[in-house]
Amino acid sequence: MQVSSLNEVKIYSLSAGRSLPEWLSDRKKRALQKKDVDIRRRIELIQDFDMPAVSNKLKVSKDGQYVMATGTYKPRIRCFDTYQLSMKFERCLDAEVVTFDILSDDYSKIVFLQCDRYVEFHSQHGRYYRTRIPKFGRDFSYHYPSCDLYFVGASSEIYRLNLEQGRYLNSLQTDASENHVCDINSAHGLFATGTIEGKVECWDPRTRNRVGVLDCALSSVTADKEVDGLPSISALRFDGALNMAIGTSTGQVLLYDLRSSNPLLVKDHQYNLPIKSIQFHNSLDLIISSDSRIIKLWNKDTGKIFTSIEPEHDINDVCLYPNSGMLFTANEAPKMNIYYIPVLGPAPKWCSFLDNLTEELEENPETTVYDDYKFVTRKDLENLGLAHLIGSPLLRGYMHGFFMDIRLYHKVKMMVNPFAYEEYRREKIRQKIEETRAQRVQLKKLPKVNKELALKLIEEGEEESPNAKKKKQKKMPSILSDDRFKVMFENPDFQVDEKSEEFRLLNPLVSRISEKRKKKLKLLEQEKILREEEEEEPEGKPSDAESSETSDDEKVWVEEVRKQRRLLRQEEKVKRQERFKEDQQTVLEPRFFEIKAGEEFRSFKDTAKRQKLMKKTLGDRLQLEERVGALSVHDTTVGSKQVTFKLKKTEQQQKQQEAEKHHHQERRKLRRSAGHLKSKRGRGRPFY
């Protein structure tokens, strides 16, 4: 059993769950029920309440004991006994049933209108009689006082078949080319038929004359509705002596009073699908209208939606069990749905156990799929220290966050903040106490949070109220009385920080604005006194005075802002001195770092130099490298520049290069000293 809720109205689907195929034996069905939990838990209110393929129409007998349904394939009718909660009998027919009606209190007299123009009459034992109408029929109604059957269909005529005489009577001629639906008012016997042109023709069966024509096509088209063609009448139902509901092929339901040609209410289903059926629920003043996609329950006085049901498969017919909250639906599927809505009424007496069952379900609500999980974002995971669990089975990705087990969440939260529950408990107790205090006699007092702001708003409201009355302006709602800003004066997290830099710089402006307002109010009062004393003198005051006043206000405001800036600078200076003293008092201890294998240790000075070098611009860095020799810039013949970079050498390569250079220098010195000695010896030899 599935439970859904719309507009706080509980809807219980009693036919939800898997259904067992008919060809299974009882032994296999029992074995499946033992193995499968879903089959064991399902509620089968009426046994085998389904059709082989599709169900078309549903009716309940007047005594409420029998529920009859037609469907395919093969075309058949099934009668279900509600007292036995099982199928009473099944009969196969020669053609598919368009519609049918139960003429007696039980199943002993039934009339079927079939798609091959035949009309069949069935009694308890089976088919009693079969006759044919001239044109294909679409609907019929039974007039009890005269025992006449009125058939409408693909013709302009309404065929009358008298069951007492057993013969056809003179047909009624309408102005329509085709008629779709018809109904007879049980209070005064008025017969109404809906045409393909979107009109409703009303006839008096006593005189066989037309008493009125109602054009519903134009009334169903609203300003914001786009219609491709002329809407035809697809559903028709009387309620009492004066009310009539009409459904159109474009998805509108029109509620009429027979004394007026204009509709009382137009309800649009917004699906552009033909209305299949209309039912009235008089105890709650509701109308139950349905198209092939949705069943809507709405108030017939206001048109406000009460609730709606959207089955999985397309709807063919809806049947409301009398004086109860149970609905049957015929669908484009084998299973016929059963819905129970406790708000509409009690359960029928043959299934009174549903009331106890629904009460128990309301006391012990079922947990939904996500009740055992907590939704957290990446920021929440970082605050809890669980960011390393991303990608693990403990977190299930969903939209912009993750689902995690609620037990794990509470456990980690208790470890991170062990006093969170105590704080939450104190806050809840405080809120409860405040709620009880609110019920007492209220005194005019300031709130605990943002007292100065509340006082300022109260003063401004008191100042503006007499001025607004004089000008006959609408009084704007105060922030203090607005529920949207209620938390700002209750939650301490919204406390205005008057020591912050932003507030101190803006505060002179705010104070000057309030002073301006007070001055303006005083000037207005003075002007009023002057008008009363001297009516001939010009009103107001000169522009020079106003300009001087505004300039004085600006000067004072600038001075106050400068004063606040000086105070802020002094406070920052004091804070810096305190930090410097703390730094001097702290004793630095040596810290040891472990160097990874394969890396060379470089002094901290190199990192400092590198950081200074990175702060310089690209041009400065290129000039520095050009001086060192790592970069050379040359002008080419074309006019562009050619840049050559040299790779920087490591410390070992630099040391090796310096050693080689030193070695070459020593060798040069030795060569020079040896050459000098040779030259000296050559000078001292005799010449031969």
Long-range contacts (C-beta under 8 A, 24 or more apart in sequence): 1-42, 1-43, 3-361, 3-366, 6-307, 6-308, 7-305, 7-306, 7-307, 9-306, 9-307, 9-341, 9-343, 10-341, 10-342, 10-343, 10-358, 10-362, 11-307, 11-309, 11-339, 11-340, 11-341, 12-339, 12-340, 12-341, 12-342, 12-354, 12-358, 12-361, 13-337, 13-338, 13-339, 14-43, 14-45, 14-338, 14-339, 14-340, 14-354, 15-45, 15-49, 15-335, 15-336, 15-337, 15-338, 16-42, 17-41, 17-42, 17-43, 18-42, 19-50, 19-334, 19-335, 22-48, 22-52, 45-85, 45-338, 45-351, 46-80, 46-82, 46-85, 46-86, 46-87, 46-338, 47-85, 47-86, 47-87, 48-86, 48-87, 49-80, 49-335, 49-336, 49-338, 50-334, 50-335, 50-336, 51-76, 51-78, 51-334, 51-336, 52-76, 52-334, 53-334, 54-316, 54-331, 54-332, 54-333, 54-334, 55-316, 55-317, 55-330, 55-331, 55-333, 55-334, 55-336, 56-96, 56-97, 56-316, 56-317, 56-330, 57-97, 57-99, 57-100, 57-316, 57-317, 57-330, 58-317, 58-318, 58-319, 58-328, 58-329, 58-330, 58-336, 59-100, 59-101, 59-102, 59-319, 60-319, 60-321, 60-322, 60-328, 61-102, 61-104, 61-105, 61-106, 61-107, 62-102, 62-104, 62-105, 63-105, 63-106, 64-321, 64-322, 64-348, 65-106, 65-350, 66-102, 66-106, 66-107, 67-319, 67-328, 68-100, 68-102, 68-107, 68-110, 69-330, 69-336, 70-97, 70-100, 70-112, 71-330, 72-96, 75-114, 77-110, 77-112, 77-122, 79-107, 82-348, 82-350, 82-351, 83-350, 85-350, 85-351, 91-122, 91-126, 91-127, 93-120, 94-118, 98-137, 98-138, 98-139, 99-138, 99-139, 99-140, 101-140, 101-141, 101-142, 103-142, 111-140, 111-142, 111-149, 113-137, 113-139, 113-140, 113-151, 119-149, 119-151, 119-161, 131-161, 133-159, 133-161, 134-159, 135-159, 138-179, 138-180, 138-181, 139-179, 139-180, 139-181, 139-182, 140-182, 141-182, 141-183, 141-184, 141-191, 142-184, 143-184, 143-189, 143-191, 143-205, 145-189, 145-205, 146-205, 148-205, 150-182, 150-184, 150-191, 152-179, 152-180, 152-181, 152-182, 152-193, 153-178, 153-179, 154-178, 155-179, 158-182, 158-193, 158-203, 170-208, 172-203, 172-208, 172-210, 174-201, 174-210, 175-199, 175-201, 175-213, 176-201, 180-232, 180-233, 180-234, 181-233, 181-234, 181-235, 181-236, 182-236, 183-236, 183-237, 183-238, 184-238, 185-238, 185-241, 186-238, 187-238, 187-240, 187-241, 188-241, 190-238, 190-258, 192-236, 192-238, 192-244, 193-236, 194-232, 194-233, 194-234, 194-235, 194-236, 194-246, 195-232, 195-233, 196-232, 196-233, 197-230, 197-232, 198-230, 198-231, 198-232, 198-233, 198-248, 199-233, 200-233, 200-236, 200-244, 200-246, 202-258, 214-256, 214-261, 215-261, 216-246, 216-248, 216-254, 216-263, 217-248, 219-254, 219-262, 219-263, 219-266, 220-248, 220-250, 220-252, 220-254, 220-266, 222-266, 222-268, 225-250, 225-252, 225-268, 234-274, 234-275, 234-276, 235-274, 235-275, 235-276, 235-277, 235-278, 235-289, 236-278, 237-278, 237-279, 237-280, 239-280, 239-282, 243-300, 245-278, 245-280, 245-287, 245-289, 247-274, 247-275, 247-276, 247-277, 247-278, 247-289, 248-274, 248-275, 249-274, 249-275, 250-274, 251-275, 251-291, 253-278, 253-287, 253-289, 255-287, 255-300, 265-300, 265-301, 265-303, 267-296, 267-298, 267-303, 269-294, 269-296, 276-315, 276-316, 276-317, 276-318, 277-317, 277-318, 279-318, 279-319, 279-320, 281-320, 281-344, 283-344, 283-345, 284-343, 284-344, 286-344, 288-318, 288-320, 288-327, 290-315, 290-318, 290-329, 291-315, 292-316, 295-327, 295-329, 297-344, 307-341, 307-343, 309-339, 311-337, 321-348, 324-348, 326-351, 370-403, 371-406, 372-405, 372-406, 373-403, 373-404, 373-405, 373-406, 374-403, 374-404, 374-405, 374-406, 374-409, 375-401, 375-402, 375-403, 376-401, 376-402, 376-403, 376-404, 376-409, 377-401, 377-402, 383-416, 384-409, 384-412, 384-413, 384-416, 385-412, 385-416, 386-412, 434-490, 447-489, 447-490, 448-489, 448-490, 449-488, 449-489, 449-490, 449-491, 449-492, 449-494, 449-495, 450-488, 450-489, 450-494, 450-495, 450-496, 452-496, 452-498, 453-496, 454-480, 454-489, 456-514, 460-514, 460-517, 463-517, 463-518, 463-521, 467-521, 467-524, 501-568, 504-564, 504-567, 504-568, 505-561, 505-564, 505-565, 507-564, 508-557, 508-560, 508-561, 508-564, 509-557, 509-561, 511-560, 512-553, 512-556, 512-557, 512-560, 515-553, 516-553, 519-549, 600-650, 600-651
